[in-house]
Amino acid sequence: MAQEDLDPRNALARLLAQSGPGMGRRQFLKNAAMAGFGVTAAGTLLAACSTDTSGGGSGGGTEDTSSNSLVWANWPLSVDTDSNGKIPSLAQFKKQTGISVKYSAEINSNDEWFAKIQPLMNSDQGIPASLISPTDWMGGRMIDLGWVQPLDFDRIPNSKNLLPAFESPPFDADREYSLAWQGWIAGIAVNTEVTGRDITSVEELLTAPDLKGRVSLLSEMRETTGLLMLSNGADPSDFTDEEFNAALDDITEALDSGQLRRFTGNDYAPDLAQGNIAACFAWAGDVVQLNNDNPKIKFFIPDTGAVLLEDVLMIPTGADNKVGAEELINFYYDPEIAAQVASYVNAFCPVEGAQEAMKKLDPKLADNQLIFPDKTSMEQMHGYMPLDTEQAVDYQSEFEKTIGL
């Protein structure tokens, strides 16, 4: 086999070519899982996927930095996309405002993207994007570094539609620099055809004899240690070294007992579907799609609570079109537009009124508790404590050592 055939990016290109332009996000992720690809927390392939797509089709070239255009750096598969690969909502935005948006699907990993932009930001050159959508903890790091600007909420009147569950996240408590784009709920996924019962307790997941060797945890530190800390009665939004270490001890104990099969990204999906994994830590957005194919696969917020992360909307320092970016944020906080996006992405929608709007688009999705959780479910979700650079390095190193990376 040629060396280039071993590169997952080449395999991904073949998968995309085989799937064709009419494939939606759900089918794309299903095909990716069947092909054995890993996927990140935001539902994106671990293999680099940096296609630039605008409302008018595939992007490319340099940015037009006039007030009539802007670049949005986001994750792949994180916005509504039609059968021709175009983004209907951005086409609507251009028609409404005259502003053309280039959707640059360049964030495949928060850390990799940070490493790419760091030299530009440190040298005050800025980046060719007026709107960015990192995950919340990375957004917090960028706030601390002074790399993002406060939002002008006079230009974002629809920000009043932000759900209460997202009003005061640990990384931006006053919502001065950010608004939520998509929420990602980490909890427990169960193939009830295999288990014969629901699993709603982290303790049961880690100790039940009939699950031995058929449990996986996530290789993402915040999600896994956050769920474990909640199970231990600690608050992941404000924890001590001792509480973090207790979560690592739980992992070690489960490994030593043989309870754990492996640690995964979204690549738990095929094993869960096939019954090789009976129950696992998982992201709700993935399970919405798995459940669509197999109702026996279910997602549960653990009885001790779930971890809620979010991808955010932020404006970097030196943005060429801050006003246009704020207009775009305001546009996506229109409940009708938010519902349109949620019908494609299937993540926790942070916009009040979108559930009502969804009833006209897809009544089944409007009733989905993983996209539109009720008040009781929202109260069970917890953020993760912002970490400074030294803490992040130390905790990540200890976590990776514990799980064997």
Sequence and secondary structure as in RCSB ss.txt:
>XXXX:A:sequence
MAQEDLDPRNALARLLAQSGPGMGRRQFLKNAAMAGFGVTAAGTLLAACSTDTSGGGSGGGTEDTSSNSLVWANW
PLSVDTDSNGKIPSLAQFKKQTGISVKYSAEINSNDEWFAKIQPLMNSDQGIPASLISPTDWMGGRMIDLGWVQP
LDFDRIPNSKNLLPAFESPPFDADREYSLAWQGWIAGIAVNTEVTGRDITSVEELLTAPDLKGRVSLLSEMRETT
GLLMLSNGADPSDFTDEEFNAALDDITEALDSGQLRRFTGNDYAPDLAQGNIAACFAWAGDVVQLNNDNPKIKFF
IPDTGAVLLEDVLMIPTGADNKVGAEELINFYYDPEIAAQVASYVNAFCPVEGAQEAMKKLDPKLADNQLIFPDK
TSMEQMHGYMPLDTEQAVDYQSEFEKTIGL
>XXXX:A:secstr
  GGGG HHHHHHHHHHHH TT  HHHHHHHHHHTT  B TTS BSS    EEETTEE  S    STTEEEEEE 
TT S   TTS  HHHHHHHHHHS EEEEEE  S HHHHHHHHHHHHHTT   S SEE  BHHHHHHHHHHT B  
  GGG GGGGGB GGGSS GGGTT SS EEEEEEEEEEEEEHHHHSS    HHHHHH GGGTT EEEES HHHHH
HHHHHHTT  TTS  HHHHHHHHHHHHHHHHHT EEEEESTTHHHHHHHTSSSEEEEEHHHHHHHHHH TTEEEE
  TT EEEEEEEEB BTT TTHHHHHHHHHHHTSHHHHHHHHHHH SB  BTTHHHHHHHH HHHHT TTTS  H
HHHTTEE      HHHHHHHHHHHHHHHT 
